[in-house]
Amino acid sequence: MKILTNQIKTNMSTLYDKLKPEYKKSLNEQEELYPTLVKGIKCALQENYLWSHLSIGQVRELISFTSMSLGSMSSYDWSYGEKLLICED
């Protein structure tokens, strides 16, 4: 298993950096009403570089602050988060 070093991490975008702007906006708009939940989601996104490192609960909470429903997420979406993240080339 390859371990991410601090040098490699500084060159990588966090999941928060990759989050589509409309979902960042949605989180920010809900932060006043749900400060603990939103802070937890933001921390998880800022501390992780790979979608697969998020827990199912963290993804579910993130989705709950978007206009998407949990049922609209395919298994591919759950696995890779492409509906929520800006795709890199």
NORKA-V214108 format. One record per pair of residues at least 6 apart in sequence whose C-alpha atoms are under 6 Angstrom apart, sorted by the first residue. I is the first residue (numbers start at 1). J is the second residue. D is the distance in whole Angstrom. If there is no record, write none. Layout:
I/J/D
I/J/D
This chain:
14/46/6
14/48/6
14/49/4
15/45/5
15/48/6
15/49/5
16/45/5
16/46/5
18/85/5
18/86/5
19/84/6
19/85/4
20/84/6
20/85/5
20/86/5
31/38/6
